[in-house]
Amino acid sequence: MFVTLTLNPAIDQTVTVEAPLSIGSVCKVTAETRTPGGKGVNVAKMIAANGKSVTAGGLLGQDDLRFYERTLTPAGIACRFLTVPFATRTNTMLTDGAGHELKLNQSGFPGLEFHEASLLSYATSLTEMGTVVVLSGSLPVQFPADTYARLIRLFCKAGCATVLDTSDAALAAGLAAKPDVIKPNRRELEGLLNRRLTSNHDVQETLRDLMTRHEVIVMSDGPDGAWFASRGKILFATSPEVARVDTTGAGDTLLGQFCADYFPARIMTSEIAARAVAAGAAAVEQPGTPIIDSRRVQDLAAIVKVSSGKIDPP
């Protein structure tokens, strides 16, 4: 049913050091993990954890395909990447396990030129694999900002539901193609609007406006939780308190759980919002971007508080 498309994947490397992590200090490394990553790949991990059929696609350095397949295939994720003769970037998260982090993100495939015909041909082949396509992450350096918009139009024409999670110019251009579901975080939405969302009233008014053009808006709001808006309904789910180990992929995991629950019925409920936020919290508890245990998600969902919108304090 599901296909995830990651045009700028990354090998997620988490380096844990002795606390406290601080700029200018010499930190002793106590642990290190490397996992196949990229926003769409992380979404696929959570969809697979729910027992749903999912194919992970997108671009990938040819030398990294076996590493991805060794990890993803046993987890129930089919790999259908288009390999390119460039190295997949490595994104490094430094954490001390006490809430202090420093993330280093590399640019993706700087030497890769954009060839629209080849990309659209590959994307067309993916429509045979699923009916819901999740397009996630940043774009390779030389790809135009409207790359996702072109792909969304192709997938919509093929009858697929589309989900978009990106930022900056790619988000602005992608929204013009009217994907069914969008998942900006607060910072990304503020960048799109070119203004701060200083109150919950501002957030809700923005979500109401976006609902006129998209079926669902999920706005993740960091450790506070996430907003969910669909067909005139707005929900806010408060994130449960967990030990913060590594925030890498938390928003992707939230989106993966949401998609697994929302499709194919396409009815937003409080239970769906609670499980999505719980999945994001469960991701924060672990280093890197591993497969999340759905039982942990269910346990955390039981303590998530969901309200109709979020009321500003007096």
N, C-alpha and C positions, 0 to 999 in steps of 0.2 A: 504493500500500500504506500509506503513512504520512500521518498528519495531525498537525500540531503546533498546539496551542492556547495562545495567549499573551493573557491578559486584561489585562495591564498592560505593554504594549510600551514601548520607549524608543528614541529616536534616540541612538545611541552616539557621543559626541563625545570624541575623544582629542586633548589639547593637549600637545605636547611642548615642554619648555622646556630652556634650557641648565642643565646640572648645576652645583651640586647644588640639588635642590628642597628648600626648607625653609620652615617657617611664619614669616611676618613679613618674608620677603625679597621683593624685586622681581625677577621672573623674566622673561627674554626668551623670547618664543615663537619656536620655530624651525620648527614644523610643526603642522598641524591636519587631522584627518580627521573626517568624519561618515558613519556607515553606519546602515542600517536595523537596529535591534536589538530586544531583548526575548529572554528566555531561549529560548522556543520557536522564534523566528525563527532564532536562532543554531544550534539543534539541526537545523532544516530545512536550513541551509546545508551542514552536514557530511553529512547524509543525501544531499543532491543531489550533493555532490562525489563520492560513491560510485556515482553513476549510478542511484540508486533514485528511484522516483516518490514525490513528497512535496508535500503541500499545506500552506501556512502559513495558519492561521486565527487568530481571536481578535478582540479589539476594536482599533480604530485610529481616530485622529483623522481626520475626513473630508478635511482639507486635506493630509494626509500620504500618502494612498493612492498617488498617482502616483509619489512618491519611492520608496516601497517597491516598487512594480511595476517601475519602471525598473531597479532593481538586482536584484531577485529573479527576475523572469521570465526574463531571459537566462541565468540560472544554472540554469534547469530547475526552479524552484520555482513552483508554481501559487499564486496569491494568492486567498484566499477570506475576506477580513476582513469583519467587521461594523463599519461606520463609525459613529462617534458625533460629535455636534456639539461636541467639545471637542478641545483641542490634545493631541497625544501628548507626553509628557514627554521631556525631554532629560537624559540622564545623562552627566556630564562626568568624564573621567579625566585628571588632571594627572600627567605622567610626565617624568622627566629622562633616561630611557633607561639609567640606571645602577642600576636596582632600587628607586628611590624613587618612591612613588605617593601620590596623594591622590584619592579618588573621591567625587564629589558626586552622590547619587541623589535625584531629585525624587519626590514622591508622585504617584500615578497617578490621573488623572481625578477630582479631588476633588469636582467638581460632578455626577458621574454617579450617578444613583440605581439601585438594584438592582431589576430586573424579572425575576423568575424565569421566567415563562412565555415571554417573548421570548428569553431566553438559552437555555432548554432547546429551544425551537423551532429556533433557529439551530444548536445543537449537534446536533440530530437530523439536520439537513440535511448535516452534515459526515460522518455515518456512510456516506453514499453515496460518499465520496471515498477511504476507506481502511479498513484492518482493524486498524491499530495507531495508537493516539491517545496523543500525548505532551502532557501538561498541565504547563506550566512557569511558574515565576515567582511574584511576589507578586500580590496582588489590588488592584483599585481601592479607594479609601478607604472607600466606603460598602458594599462587598460583604461579606456575612457570611463568617465563617471557614470554614463548611462548604460554600462554593460548589463547590470541587473535589470534595468528597464526593458532592454531588448529581449533578455531571456524570459522575463515574466510574460511579456506579450506572446512569445512562442509557446510557453507552457499553458497559458490561458486558452490560446487557440486550439491546443491539443486537448482541452477539457480538464486540465489539472487545476486543483486548488493550489494557491501559492502563498508562501509564508516568507517574509523578508526581515532579516536582522542584520543591519549594517549601520554605517554612520556617515556623517559629514556629507560631501557632495554625492556620494553613491546613494545615500539615503534620500536626499532631496530629489535626485533624478529617478530613483526607483519608485517613490511614491506616486509619481506622475502616471505610472503604468497600473496603478490601483491594485496592488496585491491584496489578497483576502485578509491576511493577518500580518500585522507589523509588530515588532518588539524592540522599540527603542528603550534605552534607560533614560533617567532624568536628564543627565548631561547631554546625551545625544538629541533629545527632544528640544532642550533649550537651545542647542546649537542650530537646529533646524528652524526654530522660531526667531532666533537672534534676540532672545530676551530671557530673563530669569523667570522661573515659575516659583514665586515667593510664597504662595499660599496654596492650601488644598483646593480652594475655590478656583484658582488659576489652573490647576491641574485638571479639575473636573470640566471646566469650560473648554479647555483644549481637547480633552477626550471627546466631549460632545461634538465638537467641530469635526474631529477626525472620523467619528462614527458615521458621518454623512458620506464618506468615501471608502471606508474599509469595514469589513465584517467584524473584525476583532482588533483591539489595540491592547497589547500587554506592555505596560511601562514598569520595568523593574526599578526599584528605588533603594538599592544597596541593602544594608542591614535592616532597614525599616520594613521591607517587604516588597509588595508589588501591587500595581493597579491593573484591573481588568475591565475593559469596556466592550460591550457588544449589544447591538440592537436596542439602544436606549437604556441599558442597564450598566451601572458602574459598581464594581466591587473593589474593596481594598483588603488584602490579606497581610497580616502582620507576621513577619518572620520569627520563628522560634529562636530562642537563645541557644547557641551551640558554641563549642570551642572553635575558634577561628584559626585554622592551620594554613589554608591556601585558598584564595578567592578565585583562582584561575578556573574558568569554565562554569562558574556558578550560574550566570545568566543563561548560558547555553543549556545546562542541565534543567533549569526551570522551564525553558522553552520546549525541550524534548518531552518532559513530562506533560506539559500542557497539550502538545500536539497528540501524544499517545492517548490522552483522555478525551480531547475535544472532537477528534475525527473518528468515525465518519458521521456521528449524529449531529455535530455542529450546533450544540446547545451548551451555552456557558452556565455553569452552576457554581455554588459556593464550594462544593466538594472538589471540583476541578481546580479552582483557584488555590484551595488549601494544599492540595497535593503538589501543585506546581511550585509554590513557595517552599514547601517542605523539601522538595528535591534540590532546590538551590541551596538550602541550608545544609543538606546532607553532603553536597559537593564541597562546601567550605571546610568540612571536618577532615578532609583527606588531602594529602599532598598530590600535586599533579592533577590529571584528569582521568581517573580510573573509572571502571564501570561501577555505578552506584547500586547498592543492594535495595531493591524495591521494598523490602520489609522495613528498612530504616526509614524510607520515605513515608510509609504508612504510619509508623510510630510517631514521627514528627508531625504529620498531617493532623493527628488527633489533638494536638495542642495549638494548632494555628487558629487564630481568631480572624474571622471574615466578617466584614461589615459592608453595608450598602453605602459606598463612598466612604470618605473619611472626614469627620467634622473638625473644623478649625477650633483650637482652644479659645475660650473667651478672652 
